[in-house]
Amino acid sequence: MGYKTIVLQSGEDAYYTQECMVDIIKRIKEFNVALTLSIGERTYDEYKEFKDAGADRYLIRIETTDRELYKQMHPNMNFDNRLRCLKDIKNLGYEVGTGCLVGLPNQTIESLADDILFFKEINADMVGIGPFIPHPDTPLKDANIGSFTLALKVMALVRIMLPDINIPATTAMETLNPNGRIIALQSGANVVMPNVTSLQYREKYEIYPNKICTRESPDKCRGCIGAKIKSIGRSISTTYGNSHNKN
């Protein structure tokens, strides 16, 4: 389909061992594409093996830099270990991707400001920003949905602070607003991520309800978002999408 960059994303899934991932990475890299991993917290040695196998980028959202809020949202995880992961991937030469959720319960504007400053501090190459959308099968099922407008404002401020990074227009934005991704592209985003997962598996990765494009074929997804991008006078890059962040 002409893609030059691919993202592999999963939950914290122990099935994907180091050996399994190294094999997957090597086989995908045979297709001459840039490869981003987003598979959660791993050890330094695992990150190194993945990098040596050919992985180019790693995405691990900090989600919030507010330690107390992080503890509330992740009672079985450790904030310092999350920071360690980001430090490891930076030291290993990955392009570093991170990001935050906007609208988490008990989140403050001050907390979001700290998130933006954190992205600048670590000199991230890619920052994903999206509204929090509660899932009915989780403890946060009764929480309020994050603000679309506030997510746009955070995105715009990140673009001002880090002018040369990649910022995706997330599907979550379009789940809340029919033109969400286009509005995001006009508010600081410069990347879209069409879903190419086979249809029979796509619904198994339901991280929030009513996610868009779960029943559309990869061809249709590409054509749809491509037409939207061209409708606002933008062109679609055919490069690997490497970060221009050289600071």
KEKE-3310 file (N, C-alpha, C; in steps of 0.2 Angstrom, whole numbers, plus 5000, padded with zeros to 4 digits):
npx = (5004:5011:5015:5028:5032:5028:5018:5019:5008:5003:4995:5002:5008:5013:5015:5022:5037:5054:5062:5052:5048:5060:5061:5049:5052:5064:5059:5049:5057:5063:5055:5059:5055:5052:5051:5041:5039:5027:5025:5025:5032:5048:5063:5080:5089:5080:5075:5087:5089:5079:5081:5093:5089:5082:5072:5066:5060:5052:5037:5030:5019:5019:5008:5003:5012:5010:5013:5005:4993:4996:4998:4986:4979:4987:4988:4996:5008:5024:5029:5042:5048:5043:5048:5061:5061:5059:5071:5080:5076:5079:5093:5097:5096:5084:5071:5061:5045:5031:5018:5002:4986:4972:4960:4959:4952:4953:4963:4973:4974:4986:4994:4993:5001:5013:5015:5017:5029:5038:5038:5046:5057:5063:5065:5057:5054:5042:5025:5011:4994:4979:4961:4954:4945:4932:4931:4918:4920:4929:4936:4935:4923:4912:4918:4920:4921:4935:4940:4937:4941:4951:4961:4965:4970:4981:4989:4992:5000:5010:5015:5020:5030:5038:5043:5048:5044:5035:5018:5004:4987:4975:4965:4956:4952:4944:4934:4927:4923:4917:4925:4937:4951:4955:4954:4963:4975:4975:4978:4991:4995:5003:5004:4995:4988:4983:4973:4979:4977:4971:4953:4947:4954:4954:4943:4947:4955:4950:4952:4944:4927:4917:4926:4933:4933:4934:4928:4931:4940:4958:4962:4951:4952:4964:4961:4951:4956:4966:4959:4953:4965:4970:4959:4961:4971:4984:4998:5003:5016:5029:5040:5050:5046:5054:5060:5062:5068:5081:5087)
npy = (4994:5006:5012:5019:5019:5010:5006:4996:4991:4987:4980:4978:4965:4949:4939:4942:4940:4944:4937:4933:4946:4951:4943:4946:4960:4959:4953:4962:4973:4969:4974:4986:4998:5011:5008:5008:5004:5001:4995:4995:4994:4989:4980:4987:4979:4972:4983:4986:4975:4975:4987:4984:4974:4982:4991:5007:5018:5022:5022:5027:5033:5045:5048:5055:5068:5070:5064:5059:5058:5049:5037:5035:5032:5021:5010:4998:5000:5009:5025:5030:5020:5021:5033:5028:5020:5029:5036:5025:5022:5033:5035:5024:5027:5028:5036:5046:5043:5050:5056:5062:5060:5069:5076:5066:5059:5070:5077:5092:5109:5114:5103:5098:5108:5105:5093:5097:5105:5094:5087:5095:5096:5083:5083:5077:5067:5063:5067:5061:5066:5066:5065:5059:5045:5036:5018:5007:4995:4996:5002:5016:5019:5027:5040:5057:5061:5067:5084:5089:5102:5106:5096:5100:5112:5109:5102:5111:5120:5112:5110:5123:5124:5114:5114:5106:5092:5077:5076:5066:5066:5060:5045:5046:5059:5061:5052:5059:5070:5073:5078:5078:5074:5081:5094:5093:5092:5105:5112:5109:5096:5084:5071:5056:5041:5028:5013:4997:4985:4968:4965:4955:4955:4968:4973:4967:4975:4986:5000:5010:5015:5015:5017:5024:5018:5004:4995:4996:4993:4991:4998:5006:5014:5021:5028:5036:5045:5050:5058:5067:5074:5080:5088:5099:5106:5100:5089:5072:5064:5054:5048:5041:5048:5053:5061:5078:5084:5092:5098)
npz = (5000:5000:5011:5022:5035:5050:5064:5078:5090:5106:5121:5138:5135:5139:5130:5119:5119:5121:5112:5102:5098:5092:5081:5074:5071:5063:5052:5047:5044:5033:5023:5020:5028:5040:5058:5072:5089:5101:5114:5128:5145:5146:5149:5149:5142:5134:5126:5120:5112:5103:5097:5091:5082:5073:5075:5075:5082:5097:5106:5121:5131:5144:5150:5162:5171:5184:5199:5209:5203:5193:5200:5205:5193:5189:5199:5200:5195:5192:5193:5192:5186:5173:5169:5168:5158:5147:5147:5145:5131:5125:5127:5120:5107:5100:5091:5101:5107:5116:5127:5132:5141:5140:5151:5161:5176:5190:5185:5183:5176:5178:5180:5166:5160:5166:5160:5146:5148:5152:5140:5132:5140:5139:5126:5116:5102:5096:5100:5107:5109:5116:5120:5135:5135:5143:5146:5146:5153:5163:5178:5178:5172:5174:5173:5167:5150:5141:5136:5120:5115:5124:5123:5110:5112:5121:5112:5102:5110:5112:5100:5098:5107:5104:5089:5078:5079:5078:5078:5081:5073:5082:5082:5092:5093:5082:5086:5095:5088:5072:5062:5068:5066:5055:5060:5071:5063:5058:5070:5074:5073:5063:5058:5053:5057:5049:5051:5048:5053:5052:5049:5056:5068:5073:5082:5094:5100:5108:5115:5119:5118:5103:5094:5079:5062:5064:5057:5044:5029:5027:5014:5012:5024:5021:5009:5014:5024:5017:5007:5015:5020:5008:5006:5013:5008:5010:5007:5006:5013:5006:5012:5025:5037:5047:5062:5063:5073:5079:5090)
capx = (5000:5015:5017:5035:5033:5023:5018:5016:5006:4999:4995:5007:5007:5019:5015:5027:5043:5060:5064:5046:5048:5066:5059:5044:5055:5068:5055:5046:5062:5065:5051:5062:5051:5053:5047:5039:5036:5023:5023:5025:5038:5052:5070:5085:5091:5075:5075:5093:5089:5074:5085:5098:5085:5080:5067:5069:5056:5048:5032:5028:5016:5020:5001:5003:5018:5008:5015:4999:4988:4999:4997:4978:4977:4991:4990:5000:5014:5028:5031:5050:5050:5041:5054:5067:5060:5060:5078:5083:5075:5083:5100:5099:5096:5078:5067:5057:5038:5028:5012:4998:4979:4969:4954:4959:4949:4957:4969:4972:4977:4993:4997:4994:5006:5019:5016:5020:5036:5041:5040:5051:5063:5066:5067:5054:5053:5035:5021:5004:4990:4972:4956:4953:4938:4932:4928:4912:4922:4935:4934:4933:4917:4908:4921:4918:4925:4940:4937:4941:4944:4957:4966:4967:4975:4987:4992:4994:5005:5016:5018:5024:5036:5043:5041:5050:5042:5029:5012:4998:4980:4973:4958:4951:4949:4938:4928:4923:4921:4917:4931:4942:4958:4957:4954:4969:4980:4975:4980:4997:4997:5006:5004:4989:4990:4978:4974:4980:4976:4966:4947:4945:4957:4953:4939:4950:4960:4946:4954:4939:4921:4915:4932:4932:4937:4935:4925:4934:4946:4964:4961:4946:4955:4969:4958:4947:4960:4970:4955:4952:4971:4970:4954:4963:4977:4990:5000:5005:5023:5031:5046:5050:5043:5059:5059:5067:5070:5088:5089)
capy = (5000:5011:5015:5019:5018:5006:5006:4990:4993:4982:4982:4975:4958:4945:4934:4945:4939:4947:4932:4934:4953:4952:4939:4950:4966:4958:4951:4968:4977:4967:4978:4993:5003:5013:5004:5011:5000:5004:4988:4996:4994:4983:4981:4990:4974:4971:4988:4986:4969:4977:4992:4980:4970:4986:4996:5014:5022:5019:5026:5025:5039:5046:5049:5061:5069:5071:5057:5056:5056:5043:5032:5034:5029:5015:5007:4992:5002:5013:5031:5030:5015:5024:5038:5024:5017:5034:5037:5020:5022:5039:5033:5018:5030:5028:5042:5045:5045:5050:5059:5063:5060:5075:5075:5061:5062:5074:5081:5100:5113:5115:5096:5098:5112:5102:5088:5100:5106:5088:5085:5100:5094:5077:5084:5071:5067:5063:5068:5060:5070:5064:5066:5053:5042:5030:5012:5004:4988:4998:5006:5023:5019:5033:5046:5061:5061:5073:5089:5089:5108:5106:5092:5104:5118:5106:5100:5118:5123:5107:5112:5130:5122:5109:5115:5101:5086:5074:5075:5063:5068:5053:5043:5048:5066:5060:5049:5064:5075:5070:5081:5079:5073:5087:5100:5092:5094:5112:5114:5108:5089:5083:5064:5052:5034:5024:5007:4992:4978:4964:4967:4950:4956:4975:4974:4964:4980:4991:5003:5015:5013:5018:5020:5025:5014:4997:4990:4998:4989:4996:5002:5012:5019:5025:5032:5041:5050:5054:5063:5073:5078:5084:5093:5106:5108:5097:5083:5066:5062:5047:5047:5037:5052:5054:5067:5084:5088:5091:5102)
capz = (5000:4999:5018:5023:5042:5053:5071:5081:5096:5110:5128:5141:5133:5140:5125:5115:5122:5117:5106:5098:5095:5088:5075:5070:5069:5058:5046:5045:5042:5026:5018:5020:5032:5047:5062:5078:5093:5107:5118:5135:5149:5145:5152:5145:5138:5129:5122:5116:5107:5098:5093:5087:5077:5067:5077:5074:5086:5103:5109:5128:5134:5151:5152:5166:5175:5191:5202:5213:5198:5189:5205:5205:5187:5188:5205:5200:5191:5195:5189:5191:5180:5167:5167:5167:5151:5142:5147:5141:5124:5122:5127:5115:5100:5097:5091:5107:5107:5122:5126:5138:5140:5142:5154:5166:5183:5195:5182:5183:5170:5180:5178:5159:5159:5168:5155:5141:5150:5152:5133:5130:5144:5137:5119:5113:5094:5094:5106:5106:5114:5115:5125:5139:5134:5148:5143:5151:5156:5167:5185:5176:5167:5175:5173:5161:5144:5141:5132:5113:5114:5128:5119:5104:5115:5123:5105:5099:5114:5111:5093:5099:5111:5100:5082:5073:5081:5075:5082:5077:5074:5084:5081:5098:5092:5078:5089:5098:5083:5065:5058:5073:5064:5051:5065:5074:5058:5058:5076:5077:5072:5056:5056:5054:5058:5047:5054:5043:5056:5048:5052:5061:5074:5075:5087:5100:5103:5109:5121:5121:5114:5097:5090:5072:5057:5066:5052:5037:5027:5026:5008:5013:5029:5018:5005:5017:5027:5011:5004:5020:5020:5002:5005:5017:5004:5012:5003:5010:5012:5004:5016:5031:5042:5052:5066:5061:5079:5080:5095)
cpx = (5004:5017:5025:5037:5027:5024:5015:5015:5002:4999:5001:5006:5013:5020:5021:5034:5049:5062:5058:5047:5054:5064:5054:5048:5060:5064:5051:5051:5064:5061:5053:5057:5054:5049:5047:5036:5032:5020:5024:5032:5042:5059:5075:5088:5086:5075:5081:5092:5084:5077:5090:5095:5083:5075:5070:5066:5053:5043:5029:5025:5017:5013:5000:5010:5017:5009:5009:4994:4990:4997:4990:4976:4981:4993:4995:5007:5018:5030:5038:5052:5048:5046:5060:5067:5061:5067:5082:5082:5079:5091:5102:5098:5089:5075:5062:5050:5035:5021:5008:4990:4976:4962:4953:4956:4954:4963:4967:4976:4985:4997:4998:5000:5013:5021:5020:5028:5040:5043:5046:5058:5067:5068:5064:5054:5046:5031:5014:4999:4982:4967:4955:4945:4937:4929:4923:4914:4928:4932:4933:4927:4913:4911:4919:4923:4929:4937:4941:4944:4951:4962:4969:4972:4981:4992:4995:5000:5011:5019:5023:5030:5041:5041:5042:5048:5036:5024:5006:4991:4977:4966:4953:4948:4943:4932:4924:4920:4922:4923:4937:4950:4960:4958:4961:4975:4980:4977:4987:5000:4999:5006:4997:4992:4984:4979:4974:4979:4970:4959:4945:4948:4956:4949:4942:4954:4955:4948:4949:4933:4920:4921:4931:4936:4938:4932:4927:4940:4952:4964:4957:4949:4960:4966:4954:4951:4964:4966:4954:4959:4971:4965:4956:4970:4984:4992:5003:5012:5024:5037:5045:5047:5048:5058:5064:5069:5077:5091:5093)
cpy = (5006:5015:5014:5018:5015:5006:4999:4992:4988:4984:4979:4968:4953:4940:4936:4945:4943:4943:4933:4941:4954:4948:4943:4957:4965:4956:4957:4972:4975:4971:4985:4999:5005:5010:5007:5005:5004:4998:4989:4995:4988:4984:4984:4985:4972:4977:4988:4981:4972:4983:4989:4976:4975:4991:5003:5019:5019:5024:5023:5032:5039:5046:5055:5062:5070:5064:5054:5054:5049:5037:5030:5030:5022:5012:5002:4994:5007:5019:5032:5025:5017:5029:5034:5022:5023:5036:5032:5021:5028:5038:5028:5021:5030:5035:5041:5048:5045:5054:5059:5062:5066:5074:5069:5064:5065:5077:5088:5103:5113:5108:5096:5102:5109:5096:5091:5102:5100:5086:5089:5097:5088:5077:5078:5072:5066:5063:5066:5063:5068:5064:5059:5051:5036:5024:5009:4998:4990:5001:5013:5024:5025:5040:5050:5060:5068:5078:5089:5096:5109:5102:5096:5109:5115:5104:5106:5120:5118:5109:5119:5128:5118:5109:5110:5094:5083:5073:5072:5066:5061:5052:5045:5055:5065:5056:5054:5070:5073:5072:5082:5078:5079:5093:5100:5094:5102:5116:5112:5101:5089:5076:5061:5045:5029:5017:5001:4985:4975:4965:4962:4951:4963:4976:4971:4970:4986:4995:5009:5013:5017:5021:5019:5020:5007:4992:4992:4995:4994:5000:5008:5017:5024:5030:5038:5047:5054:5059:5069:5077:5083:5089:5100:5108:5105:5091:5078:5064:5055:5045:5043:5041:5053:5061:5072:5087:5087:5095:5098)
cpz = (5000:5006:5019:5031:5045:5060:5073:5088:5100:5117:5131:5141:5134:5135:5120:5118:5118:5111:5100:5094:5090:5081:5071:5067:5063:5051:5043:5042:5035:5021:5018:5022:5038:5052:5069:5083:5099:5110:5125:5138:5148:5149:5147:5140:5132:5124:5117:5110:5102:5094:5088:5081:5071:5069:5077:5079:5092:5106:5116:5131:5142:5154:5156:5170:5182:5194:5205:5208:5194:5194:5205:5199:5186:5195:5206:5196:5195:5191:5187:5186:5174:5164:5165:5159:5146:5142:5144:5133:5121:5122:5122:5108:5097:5096:5097:5106:5114:5122:5133:5136:5143:5145:5159:5173:5187:5192:5182:5177:5172:5179:5170:5157:5160:5163:5149:5142:5150:5145:5131:5134:5141:5129:5115:5105:5092:5101:5104:5111:5112:5121:5129:5137:5138:5144:5149:5155:5161:5173:5183:5172:5168:5175:5167:5156:5144:5136:5125:5112:5118:5125:5114:5107:5117:5117:5102:5103:5113:5105:5094:5102:5108:5092:5077:5074:5077:5080:5079:5078:5076:5082:5086:5097:5087:5081:5093:5094:5076:5061:5063:5071:5059:5055:5069:5069:5057:5065:5079:5075:5064:5054:5057:5054:5056:5049:5048:5047:5052:5052:5057:5068:5077:5081:5094:5103:5104:5116:5123:5116:5108:5093:5083:5068:5059:5061:5045:5035:5026:5020:5009:5018:5025:5013:5008:5020:5022:5008:5008:5020:5014:5002:5009:5014:5006:5007:5008:5008:5010:5007:5022:5037:5048:5055:5063:5067:5081:5086:5100)
residu = (MET:GLY:TYR:LYS:THR:ILE:VAL:LEU:GLN:SER:GLY:GLU:ASP:ALA:TYR:TYR:THR:GLN:GLU:CYS:MET:VAL:ASP:ILE:ILE:LYS:ARG:ILE:LYS:GLU:PHE:ASN:VAL:ALA:LEU:THR:LEU:SER:ILE:GLY:GLU:ARG:THR:TYR:ASP:GLU:TYR:LYS:GLU:PHE:LYS:ASP:ALA:GLY:ALA:ASP:ARG:TYR:LEU:ILE:ARG:ILE:GLU:THR:THR:ASP:ARG:GLU:LEU:TYR:LYS:GLN:MET:HIS:PRO:ASN:MET:ASN:PHE:ASP:ASN:ARG:LEU:ARG:CYS:LEU:LYS:ASP:ILE:LYS:ASN:LEU:GLY:TYR:GLU:VAL:GLY:THR:GLY:CYS:LEU:VAL:GLY:LEU:PRO:ASN:GLN:THR:ILE:GLU:SER:LEU:ALA:ASP:ASP:ILE:LEU:PHE:PHE:LYS:GLU:ILE:ASN:ALA:ASP:MET:VAL:GLY:ILE:GLY:PRO:PHE:ILE:PRO:HIS:PRO:ASP:THR:PRO:LEU:LYS:ASP:ALA:ASN:ILE:GLY:SER:PHE:THR:LEU:ALA:LEU:LYS:VAL:MET:ALA:LEU:VAL:ARG:ILE:MET:LEU:PRO:ASP:ILE:ASN:ILE:PRO:ALA:THR:THR:ALA:MET:GLU:THR:LEU:ASN:PRO:ASN:GLY:ARG:ILE:ILE:ALA:LEU:GLN:SER:GLY:ALA:ASN:VAL:VAL:MET:PRO:ASN:VAL:THR:SER:LEU:GLN:TYR:ARG:GLU:LYS:TYR:GLU:ILE:TYR:PRO:ASN:LYS:ILE:CYS:THR:ARG:GLU:SER:PRO:ASP:LYS:CYS:ARG:GLY:CYS:ILE:GLY:ALA:LYS:ILE:LYS:SER:ILE:GLY:ARG:SER:ILE:SER:THR:THR:TYR:GLY:ASN:SER:HIS:ASN:LYS:ASN)
# end
